[in-house]
Amino acid sequence: MSTQDPLIQLKRVTLHYGGHEIVHEIDLSVPRGETKIILGPSGVGKSTILKAILGLLKPKSGEIFVHGKEITKLSERELVQTRLRMAMVFQQGALFDSMTVGENVSYRLREHQLLPETGIQTRVTDVLKFVGLEGAVKLKPSQLSGGMKKRVAIARALAPAPDIFLFDEPTVGLDPVNYYNIEQLILKLKAQKFTIVVVTHDVESAARIADSIVMLHGGKFIFEGTPAQLKLSNDPRVKTFLNPASAAVLT
């Protein structure tokens, strides 16, 4: 793991959602260039943590730092600038159905006037090539498979040249071929030293992708370490999650 100052840091963060406390006084540190997995069963608040890192949800208490800035104290205009350095890939892709693939990928570039028009076209071509979909630029999302939509979402996230990627359950619901393709794209981003946070309940994928893993249970992180250390954990809650057949329910 990196010894640099963390690019993302949560200090004693408590998050509420829908009137309920989801996580309680959690700490999280993601050094530059690290791939961190937030692992845990569905519905425990993993995606809520991503929303807080993006500044879409303010914590009830605690501090959230991104690029050294405490984002809960930023104005909306300042938050927009911080978000431009982050890329969120949503579980369902969240593409605009009325736009072509090319228009979807270029959306943030045009919205924030990040490049001239000639530069936008070049960037769209480059990022679609990165995800293996350079021939899909004129297609609509309705013409794409689920896996292709997810790859377009990654291309759109990559277009503004962020240095942080946030993935919400990136492989859920995909067939084996598309599952493999998405995992390989995340590994390509990892090889390019992006800082990556992946929320998932997929233990096998987490083990292949992660530099380090935190496991969320009962509003707290109950484990932090490498994939190898996760397998050796003696915590009964971790052991049950890794091997559900060993117990009927998490307790």
C-alpha positions in Angstrom: 0.0 0.0 0.0 1.0 3.6 -0.6 2.5 5.7 2.2 1.4 8.9 0.6 -1.3 11.2 2.1 -4.7 9.7 1.3 -6.5 11.0 -1.7 -9.8 10.1 0.0 -10.2 10.1 3.8 -13.3 9.7 6.1 -12.9 10.6 9.7 -15.5 9.4 12.2 -18.2 9.8 9.6 -21.8 9.0 10.5 -24.3 8.8 7.7 -28.1 8.9 7.8 -30.4 7.9 4.9 -34.2 7.9 4.8 -34.2 8.9 8.5 -32.1 6.0 9.6 -28.5 5.8 10.7 -26.6 3.7 8.0 -23.0 3.9 9.2 -21.6 5.1 12.5 -18.3 6.9 13.0 -16.4 5.1 10.3 -12.8 5.9 9.2 -11.6 5.2 5.7 -8.3 6.0 4.0 -7.6 5.6 0.3 -4.0 6.5 -0.7 -3.3 7.8 -4.2 -3.1 4.9 -6.8 -4.7 2.3 -4.5 -7.7 0.2 -5.4 -9.9 -0.1 -2.3 -12.9 -2.5 -2.1 -15.8 -1.8 0.2 -17.2 -5.3 0.7 -20.4 -6.4 2.4 -23.9 -7.7 1.8 -26.6 -5.7 0.1 -28.3 -2.9 2.0 -25.6 -2.2 4.6 -24.7 1.3 3.3 -21.9 0.7 0.9 -23.4 2.8 -1.9 -24.3 5.5 0.6 -20.6 5.9 1.4 -19.9 6.6 -2.3 -22.6 9.3 -2.3 -20.9 10.9 0.7 -17.5 10.9 -1.0 -19.1 12.6 -4.1 -20.6 15.2 -1.8 -24.2 14.1 -2.7 -24.9 13.3 0.9 -23.7 15.3 3.9 -22.7 13.3 6.9 -24.5 13.7 10.2 -21.1 14.1 11.8 -17.5 13.6 10.9 -15.2 14.9 8.1 -14.7 13.8 4.5 -11.5 14.8 2.7 -11.0 14.5 -1.1 -7.7 15.8 -2.5 -7.0 17.3 0.9 -10.2 19.4 1.0 -12.9 18.9 3.6 -15.8 18.6 1.1 -18.6 19.0 3.6 -17.6 22.7 4.0 -17.4 23.4 0.3 -19.9 25.5 -1.6 -21.9 23.8 -4.4 -19.6 25.6 -7.0 -16.5 24.3 -5.2 -18.0 20.8 -5.0 -18.6 20.8 -8.8 -14.9 21.4 -9.3 -14.0 18.6 -6.9 -16.4 16.2 -8.6 -14.8 16.9 -12.0 -11.7 15.0 -10.6 -13.9 12.1 -9.6 -15.8 9.6 -11.8 -18.8 7.6 -10.7 -19.9 4.5 -12.5 -23.4 3.7 -11.4 -24.8 0.2 -11.0 -27.1 0.5 -14.0 -24.8 2.7 -16.1 -27.2 5.7 -15.9 -26.9 6.6 -19.6 -29.1 9.2 -21.2 -31.5 7.2 -23.4 -32.2 10.1 -25.8 -28.5 10.6 -26.6 -26.1 8.6 -28.7 -23.1 6.8 -27.2 -20.9 9.6 -28.4 -23.1 12.3 -26.9 -23.3 10.4 -23.6 -19.5 10.1 -23.4 -19.0 13.8 -24.3 -21.7 15.1 -22.0 -19.5 16.3 -19.1 -16.9 17.7 -21.5 -19.5 19.9 -23.2 -21.4 20.7 -20.0 -18.2 22.1 -18.3 -16.5 23.3 -21.5 -13.4 21.2 -20.7 -12.2 20.9 -24.3 -12.7 22.6 -27.7 -15.0 20.7 -30.1 -12.1 19.1 -32.0 -10.6 17.9 -28.7 -13.9 16.5 -27.6 -14.2 14.3 -30.7 -10.7 13.0 -30.2 -11.3 12.3 -26.5 -14.5 10.5 -27.2 -12.8 8.3 -29.8 -9.9 7.6 -27.4 -12.0 6.6 -24.4 -14.4 4.4 -26.5 -11.4 2.7 -27.9 -10.1 2.1 -24.3 -13.4 0.2 -23.5 -13.5 -1.6 -26.9 -16.5 0.2 -28.3 -15.2 2.7 -30.8 -17.7 1.4 -33.4 -20.7 2.2 -31.2 -20.4 6.0 -31.2 -23.7 6.6 -33.1 -25.7 3.9 -31.4 -28.4 4.7 -28.8 -28.4 3.0 -25.3 -31.4 1.0 -26.3 -29.3 -0.8 -29.0 -26.7 -1.9 -26.4 -26.5 -4.9 -24.2 -26.2 -4.5 -20.4 -22.4 -5.1 -20.5 -22.0 -2.6 -23.4 -23.9 0.0 -21.4 -21.6 -0.5 -18.5 -18.5 -0.1 -20.7 -20.0 3.2 -22.2 -20.5 4.4 -18.6 -16.8 3.7 -17.9 -15.9 5.6 -21.1 -18.1 8.6 -20.0 -16.5 8.6 -16.6 -13.0 8.5 -18.1 -13.6 11.3 -20.6 -12.9 14.3 -18.3 -9.6 12.7 -17.1 -10.4 12.2 -13.4 -7.9 10.7 -11.0 -10.5 9.0 -8.8 -13.0 6.3 -10.0 -15.9 5.2 -7.9 -17.7 2.0 -8.9 -21.1 0.9 -7.5 -21.5 -2.9 -7.9 -19.8 -2.9 -11.3 -20.3 -6.6 -12.2 -23.8 -7.2 -10.8 -26.3 -8.7 -13.2 -23.8 -9.4 -16.0 -23.3 -12.6 -17.9 -19.9 -14.2 -17.6 -18.4 -12.6 -20.7 -19.4 -9.1 -19.8 -18.5 -9.7 -16.1 -15.0 -10.6 -17.3 -14.8 -7.5 -19.6 -15.8 -5.1 -16.9 -13.4 -6.6 -14.4 -10.6 -6.4 -17.0 -11.4 -2.7 -17.6 -11.1 -2.0 -13.9 -7.8 -3.8 -13.9 -6.6 -1.6 -16.8 -7.5 1.5 -14.9 -5.7 0.1 -11.9 -2.6 -0.5 -14.0 -2.7 3.2 -15.0 -2.5 4.1 -11.2 -6.0 5.6 -10.9 -7.3 5.8 -7.3 -10.3 3.4 -7.3 -13.0 2.6 -4.8 -15.3 -0.3 -5.7 -18.5 -1.2 -3.8 -19.4 -4.9 -4.2 -20.7 -8.0 -2.5 -18.7 -10.2 -4.9 -15.9 -11.7 -2.9 -14.2 -13.4 -5.8 -14.0 -10.3 -7.9 -12.9 -8.2 -4.9 -10.0 -10.6 -4.3 -8.8 -10.2 -8.0 -9.1 -6.4 -8.1 -8.3 -5.1 -4.6 -5.1 -3.8 -3.1 -7.0 -3.6 0.1 -10.5 -4.5 1.4 -12.7 -3.1 4.1 -15.8 -5.0 5.1 -18.9 -3.2 6.2 -21.3 -4.8 8.7 -23.7 -3.3 11.2 -22.7 0.3 10.3 -19.0 -0.3 11.1 -16.0 -1.6 9.2 -15.3 -4.9 10.9 -12.2 -5.8 8.7 -9.5 -4.0 6.8 -6.6 -5.6 5.1 -5.5 -7.4 1.9 -7.5 -10.1 0.1 -5.1 -12.7 1.6 -5.7 -11.4 5.1 -9.5 -11.5 4.5 -9.4 -15.2 3.8 -7.5 -15.8 7.0 -9.8 -13.7 9.2 -11.2 -15.4 12.3 -14.0 -12.9 12.7 -17.2 -15.1 12.6 -19.0 -12.3 10.7 -16.4 -12.3 8.0 -16.2 -16.1 7.9 -19.9 -16.3 7.5 -19.9 -13.8 4.6 -17.1 -15.7 2.9 -18.8 -19.0 3.5 -22.6 -18.6 3.8 -23.1 -22.3 4.2 -21.3 -22.2 7.5 -24.2 -20.3 9.2 -27.8 -19.6 8.5 -27.5 -15.8 9.0 -25.1 -13.0 9.8 -25.3 -12.1 13.5 
